[in-house]
Amino acid sequence: MMKRMKKLITVFVFLISCTNCFAQNKGWVDSVAANYDLLKNKPFAELLLEDTSGKIFHTSSLSGKTIYVDFWFTACAPCLKEIPYSKALHQSFAHDTNVVFLSICIENINRKPVWKQMIKEKEMPGIHLFYARNRPQKINLLRAYNVQFPTYLLVNKEMKVIGYDAPRPSSGEWVHWAIEQATKNVSLADFFRMSMKDPKAVRSFIQRN
C-alpha cells in the first residue's frame, strides 16, 4: 500500500509541476501530443497470426474491446525489462473483460520456438501472436505502425488507433490512467493535454485509487 501511494504521489507532483508551467511550455506539450496522435484513427489491421497454441488468431475478433498493443521481440532488452510490469498491469485490469492486452512478437520464423518457451517460462499473460518478418506478409507491421521496439499502442473499441507510443507498463499510474481513459474513447493526446492542464482531474483519479 505504501509503495503504491508513493507512486501516486510521484505522478501527482509531476503533473502538477507540468500544469504550473503549462503556458510557458505549450510548444513542448503540443509536440508530445502530436507524437501521441501520429497514427490517430488509423484502423488497426485485421491480422491472421499464429498464437502460442499454433492456432490462427483473428485480431478482428477483438472489435468492441479496448486494446493495449505491445510490439516486441525476444532479444529486445528494453522489451524484456517490461515483462514484470506488464504482468502487474494485466493483473490490475483482470476484472475488466473489455480491456485486452495484445502482444505481437516481430522476428524471424526460426525464433518462434524461443518465443513460445519464453512466454511459458515467464508466465506472460495476455494474447500472444507471432509475426514472421522474414516471410511474405500482407501488412508490414514495422512500417504500418512505425515500430521501434518496444512500441505500445492504444486501440479503441472501433479498432482504431487512439494512442501511438503509449506509456510503457513500467510507467506506473500513468499507463493505468491512459488505459482507463482509452476505455472512454479519450485519445492519448487529449488525455495528455487534460493531465497537463487540469490538476483536479489528477486528484480525483488518485482519490479513486
C-alpha positions in Angstrom: 0.0 0.0 0.0 2.8 2.4 0.9 4.7 1.7 -2.3 1.5 2.3 -4.4 0.9 5.6 -2.6 4.4 6.8 -3.3 3.9 6.1 -7.0 0.6 8.0 -6.9 2.3 11.0 -5.2 5.1 11.0 -7.7 2.7 11.1 -10.6 0.7 13.8 -8.9 3.7 16.0 -8.2 4.9 15.5 -11.8 1.6 16.5 -13.3 1.1 19.5 -11.0 4.6 20.8 -11.9 3.8 20.4 -15.6 0.5 22.2 -15.0 2.1 25.2 -13.3 4.4 25.7 -16.3 1.9 24.7 -19.0 1.7 28.2 -20.6 5.5 28.5 -20.8 5.9 25.0 -22.3 2.9 24.9 -24.6 5.1 24.2 -27.5 6.5 21.1 -25.7 3.0 19.9 -24.8 1.9 20.3 -28.4 4.9 18.4 -29.6 4.3 15.4 -27.3 0.6 15.4 -28.1 1.4 15.4 -31.8 3.6 12.3 -31.3 0.8 10.5 -29.5 -1.5 11.4 -32.4 0.9 10.1 -35.0 -1.4 7.3 -36.1 -4.7 8.8 -34.9 -7.8 7.0 -36.2 -5.6 4.6 -38.3 -7.6 1.3 -38.5 -5.8 -1.5 -36.6 -5.0 -4.2 -39.1 -7.1 -7.3 -39.4 -4.3 -9.7 -38.8 -4.3 -13.5 -39.0 -1.4 -14.6 -36.9 -0.4 -17.8 -35.0 -0.8 -17.9 -31.2 1.2 -19.9 -28.8 -1.0 -23.0 -29.3 -0.3 -23.0 -33.0 -3.8 -21.8 -33.9 -4.5 -18.8 -36.2 -5.9 -15.8 -34.3 -8.1 -13.2 -36.0 -7.4 -9.7 -34.5 -10.8 -8.6 -35.8 -12.4 -10.8 -33.1 -11.2 -8.1 -30.6 -13.6 -5.5 -32.0 -15.6 -3.9 -29.2 -12.6 -4.1 -26.8 -10.1 -1.5 -25.7 -6.7 -2.9 -26.7 -3.2 -2.2 -25.3 -0.9 -3.4 -28.0 2.8 -4.3 -27.4 5.2 -4.9 -30.3 8.4 -6.6 -29.2 10.9 -9.4 -29.9 12.6 -11.9 -27.7 16.2 -10.4 -27.7 15.0 -6.9 -27.1 16.4 -5.9 -23.7 14.0 -2.9 -23.1 11.1 -5.2 -24.0 12.2 -7.9 -21.6 12.6 -5.3 -18.8 8.9 -4.5 -19.1 7.7 -8.1 -18.5 7.2 -8.0 -14.7 5.5 -4.6 -15.0 3.3 -5.9 -17.8 2.2 -8.9 -15.7 1.3 -6.5 -12.9 -0.6 -4.2 -15.3 -2.5 -7.1 -16.7 -3.5 -8.2 -13.3 -4.8 -4.7 -12.3 -7.2 -4.9 -15.2 -8.1 -8.6 -14.7 -11.6 -7.6 -13.6 -12.4 -5.7 -16.8 -13.1 -8.1 -19.7 -13.4 -5.1 -22.1 -9.7 -4.4 -21.8 -7.4 -6.7 -23.8 -3.6 -7.0 -23.7 -2.2 -8.0 -27.1 1.5 -8.8 -27.6 2.8 -9.2 -31.1 6.3 -10.6 -31.4 8.0 -9.5 -34.6 11.1 -11.5 -35.7 12.4 -14.2 -38.0 10.5 -17.5 -38.2 13.3 -19.5 -36.6 12.8 -17.7 -33.3 9.3 -19.0 -32.9 10.3 -21.9 -30.5 12.2 -19.4 -28.4 9.2 -17.1 -28.3 6.9 -19.9 -27.2 9.3 -21.1 -24.5 9.8 -17.6 -23.1 6.1 -16.9 -22.8 5.7 -20.2 -21.0 8.7 -19.9 -18.6 8.0 -16.3 -17.7 4.2 -16.9 -17.4 3.4 -13.9 -19.6 -0.4 -13.2 -19.6 -2.5 -11.8 -22.4 -2.9 -12.7 -26.0 0.4 -13.5 -27.7 0.8 -13.6 -31.5 3.8 -14.3 -33.8 4.6 -12.2 -36.9 7.4 -13.7 -39.0 9.2 -10.7 -40.5 11.2 -12.9 -42.9 8.1 -14.4 -44.5 5.7 -12.8 -47.0 3.1 -10.8 -45.2 0.1 -8.7 -46.4 1.0 -5.9 -44.0 4.4 -4.7 -43.0 3.8 -4.0 -39.3 7.1 -2.3 -38.8 6.3 0.3 -41.4 2.5 0.5 -40.8 2.9 1.3 -37.1 6.3 3.0 -37.1 7.6 0.3 -34.7 10.7 1.0 -32.7 11.0 -1.7 -30.1 9.2 -1.7 -27.8 6.2 0.2 -29.2 2.9 0.4 -27.5 -0.5 1.4 -29.0 -3.9 2.1 -27.6 -6.7 0.9 -29.8 -10.4 1.8 -29.2 -13.5 -0.3 -29.5 -13.9 0.6 -33.2 -10.4 -0.9 -33.8 -8.8 2.5 -34.5 -5.5 3.7 -33.0 -6.1 6.5 -30.4 -2.6 6.5 -29.0 0.8 5.9 -30.5 3.9 5.5 -28.3 1.6 4.8 -25.4 3.0 4.7 -21.8 5.0 1.6 -21.0 3.9 -0.9 -18.3 6.7 0.4 -16.1 5.3 4.0 -16.1 3.1 3.2 -13.1 -0.2 5.1 -12.7 0.4 7.0 -15.9 -0.3 3.9 -18.0 -3.2 2.8 -15.8 -4.9 6.2 -16.3 -4.2 6.2 -20.0 -5.9 2.8 -20.5 -8.8 3.9 -18.3 -9.3 7.0 -20.4 -9.0 4.9 -23.6 -11.9 2.7 -22.5 -13.9 6.0 -22.7 -12.5 6.6 -26.2 -10.3 9.5 -25.0 -7.3 9.7 -27.2 -3.8 9.6 -25.6 -3.1 13.1 -26.9 -6.3 14.5 -25.4 -5.6 12.7 -22.1 -2.1 14.1 -22.0 -3.3 17.7 -22.6 -6.0 17.3 -20.0 -3.5 16.0 -17.5 -1.2 19.0 -18.1 -4.0 21.5 -17.7 -6.3 20.0 -15.0 -4.8 19.1 -11.7 -8.3 18.5 -10.2 -8.7 15.5 -12.6 -5.4 14.1 -11.3 -6.5 14.5 -7.7 -9.8 12.8 -8.5 -8.0 9.8 -10.0 -5.7 9.5 -7.1 -8.6 9.6 -4.6 -10.4 6.9 -6.5 -7.4 4.6 -6.5 
